[in-house]
Amino acid sequence: MGRLVHFEIHVNEMERAKTFYGEVFGWTFQDWSEYAGLPYFGAVTGDENEPGVNGALMQRQGPSPEQNQPLNGFSCTMGVEDYDVTEAKILECGGKVALPKYALPGMAWQGYYLDTEGNIFGIHQPDANAK
C-alpha cells in the first residue's frame, strides 16, 4: 500500500475553482459537502478506464499560500496532450506562470502554475524529443 488514491485542493472560492479546473482540464464535480461537513466537491479527473487519480476541491480552512514562498505541501502535476494549448487555457482562465515551461531532456515538457486560489500545480507533456 501507499499508492496515491485521492487528492484535495484547498480553495477560497469554490465556484471559481470549479470553473478553473473544469475549463482547463475538463474535470467534473460531485457535491460531497453533506459527507464532509463543509464545502467539498469530488473531482472526476478523467475516464475511469484510464490510469489516474480522482480527488476533491475543499473549502480552505486557513490563510491562502503566500506568493513567492517555497512550496510547503504537495504539488499535483497533470498530464496533458499539448503543453502550449493547456498553458493558454490556464492563463485565459486566470492562472499564472510559477515556473515556465522547461525540457526534461528526452522525456517531457514540464512547468508549474498558480491556480485561481494561489495553489501551485504542474503540467507535463511526454515528448521524447524534448531538449
N, C-alpha and C positions, 0 to 999 in steps of 0.2 A: 504494500500500500504506500501511499504518499504521492500518488499521481494527482495533479490538479484536476478538480472536478467542478469547481464553481468559483466565480469571482464576484466582487462587489465594487462598484464605483460610487464613491460618495459624492453627492451633488447638492448644490444650493437651491436650484430651481428645476424641479423635476420635469416640467413640460419642456423647458428649454433644452435640457439634457436629452430627453427622449427624441426631440426633433433633431438634434445634432447627430446622435448615433444612428437614428433611423435614416436620415438623409444621406449621411456619409457612407455607412456600411450596410444599410438595408436591414438593420435589426428590427425585430418586432417585440412588443412588450405585453406582459400579462400582469394585472394588478394583484399582487400578493400582500397588500397592505394589511388586510384583516389578519393574516397569519403572523406578520412581523410586528404589528402594533405600532407601526409608523409608516410613512410613505415609502413603499418598496415595490419596485416593478421588475419582475423577472425578464431577462433579456434573452431572446432566442436569436442566436448569432448566425445561424445557418441551417442547412439541411441536416437532419439528424442522421442521415446515412453517410455523411462525410465526417472526417476527423475534426474535432474542435471541442470547445467548451462553452456552455451557456453560463450566464451569470445574472447579475441584477444591478439596477440603479437604486441606491438607497439614500434617504434624506441625511445630509451631513449633520453630525451631532456636535461639531466643534468648529473652530475657525478654518477658513479656507487655507490651502497651502500658500505660502508667500512666494511671490515670483523671485527669480534669480537665486533661489536657495537650492542646495543639493537635494536630490530625491531622497526622501526618508521613508519610503514604503515600496511596495511592488509597482512595477510598470507593466502594463499589458501591451503586447505587440500583436497587431492584426496582420494576417497575410492578405496581400492584395494582388490582383492580376496586373494592374497598371499603376505604377507608383505616381506618375505625374498627374494622371486623371484623378486619383484619390487625393493627392495633395491639393489640387484645385478645389475639390469638393470641401475638404477640411477648411480651407481659407474662406471659401464662399459662405460656409455655414457658421463662421465666427471663430474658428480655431486659429491658433497662431503657431508659427515655427518655433520650436525649442532648440532643436539641433538639426541643421539642414541635411538633406539627402547626401549620403556618402556610400561608397562602394565597400562591400565585404568581398574583396577580390576573389573572383572565381566562384562566388556563391550567390550574392544578392545585393539589392539596393536597400538601405535602411535609413530611417530618420525618425525624429521624435517631435511631438507637437503638444500644445496645450489645448484641452477641450474648452468648452464654454464655461466650465466650472473651475478651471485652473489646474486640472489634473494632467499629468504627463502621460502620454501613450505613444507607442511606436507603430510604424507601418513597415512592412517587409515584403519586397517583391523578389522572389527567386530569379536569378539570372546568372548562368554560368559564365557569361561574358562581362560581368561587372568588373570594372577596374578603375 
